[in-house]
Amino acid sequence: METIKSHRDFERVYTCGRRYNHPLIRMTVCDADNEGDSGRVAFVAAKRLGCAVVRNRSKRVLRVAAQGCAFPLAGKDIILFATPKTRFASPDEMHTALCSLTRRAGLATSGGARRG
């Protein structure tokens, strides 16, 4: 899974992207720079969520949910933000929430089947 690494790309997605919210996840979606690019994903957990252990667990659960929803999506750059409720969510709950957000954003792929 390719991730968004540069500050410039992160800022572009954050400022130009469209935002979708769920109690467990916040998602920002923007078209990739080049039309043929495979998509990229960034996982963000702010310091206000808690200590490093909590932030790392939140990002790990987001990563598992993203893999289950067949991320990254071709031609899209996506930032996934952890919320305070993310730390208490199971991977299955996160998968359901993320699939719900992708459907709402019109990005749903064929079924979003859970890979295990």
N, C-alpha and C positions, 0 to 999 in steps of 0.2 A: 504494500500500500504506500503510494507516494504521498508525502506530506508537504504542506506549505511551510517553507523554512525562512524565506527572506521577509524582512520587515516591510519592504515595499509591496510585496504580493499580499501580505496579511492586511496592510492598510487599504489596498485596492479592493479586496473582497469585503472588508468591513464597511468601507464608505459607499461602495457602489452596489453592494449586495442587497438582497431582499431578506427580511428577517421573519422567522417563524418561531413561535413560542409554545412550549408545553411545560407543565409543572416540573418535569424531570430533565428537560433539555431545551436549550435555545440554539437555533440553527440559523446561520447566515449563508445564503447561496448567491453565487455570482458566476457568470459565464467565464470560461477559461480565456486566457489571452489569445491563444490560437485555436481556431475552429477544430482542428484535428487532435488536439491534446487529450490525453487521458486525464481524468479528473484528479484533483488532489484534495486532501482533507487535513485540517488542523484540529487539535484537541486542546481545549483551554480550560484550566481550573484556576480561578483567581485566588490570591492569598487569603482573601476574606472568608473563604470556605473552611479554612482550618490549617492544621499543620501539614507538613510535606507528605506524611503517610496518607492523610485523608485526600489530598489533592491527587496524589499518584493513583490511589484506588479509584477515584472518580474518573480519571483519564483512562485507566485500564478498562473499566466497565464501559465507557464510551467507545473505546476501540473495539471491544468484543461485539457491541451492538452494531457498530458500523460494518464490521466484517460480515455479520449475519444479514445485514440489509444490502449486501453486494456493493458496498462503497469501495473505491471511489466511483462516481458516475462519470461517464465519458463527457467531456466538454464542460464540466462544472467544477468550480472550486468551492469548497464547503468548509465552514468553521463551525465546530460543535462546542458549545459552552456548557460546562457543568453548572448546575444550580444547587442550592443548599439541600434539596431533596435527593439529589443524585447520590449522595454518600450513603443513603439508606436503601437505595433501590437494588434489586437483583438484576442480573444480566437479562433475564427474560422480560422483566418490566421495562428495562431500557430498550430492548429490541422492539417491543410493542410500541413504545413511545416514538422511537425513531422512524419506524415504518409508517406510523400515523402522520408524522411530520412530512415525510417524503411524499405521501399521497396528497396531503394538503398543499404541498408546494408544486404538485404536478410532475414530480420526478420519479414516481414509483415505477420500478422495473417489473418484470414478469413475476408477480406474486410476492417478492421479497421473502422467499423461503428461508427458513432458519437452517443455517449450516452448523453441524455439530461435530 
